[in-house]
Amino acid sequence: MSAQAVIDSLEFARAELELQGSLPVSGLARLQDCLYGSAGNVEFAVKGARNGEGRPILRLNINGLLHLRCQRCLGQLDYPLQLSNTLLLVRHGENPADAVADPDALDYVEESTELDVAGLIEDEIVLCLPLAPRHAEDECRGLGEAMQNTGPGNDVSAFSRLKELKKILESKR
């Protein structure tokens, strides 16, 4: 999908249409703050259908590799994205009562004659990302090296610099 796709979500579901495509990660603006790099693409498939009760739904499958920023070492964390979700289409202003009471109820989105598919895909990705992505403790790049450089006499660490500054200030009293 090179151009921005807009669908009539209700008609898309009723006709059981399918749309597949690829979005560049660099074009997903709301993700940029948590990314280490914006290289690559996200592959997606949106399929319209009806659930067991005959209500219109959209089935989403999203795959790709995101390069997130590890919150422990601030390095690149490769995050394999494999997301599948089913969204119930509801009328404008409708709030399915079972969605509030039942934690296993389908997620829902308002039906629209102009549903932005790229925006929908980006919404789903944002909702599935970990709050604070981190490597396993022994996998953080540069963390072990940084910990080795914090010893006495080594000015690499801000804390060791602070310790030296504190000694200087105390000696002037």
Secondary structure, 3 states (H helix, E strand, C coil): CCCCCEECHHHHHHCCCEEEEEEEHHHCHHHHHHEEECCCEEEEEEEEEECCCCCEEEEEEEEEEEEEECCCCCCEEEEEEEEEEEEEEECCCCCCHHHHHCCCCCEEEECCCCEEHHHHHHHHHHHHCCCCCCCCHHHCCCHHHHHHCCCCCCCCCHHHHHHHHHHHHHHCC
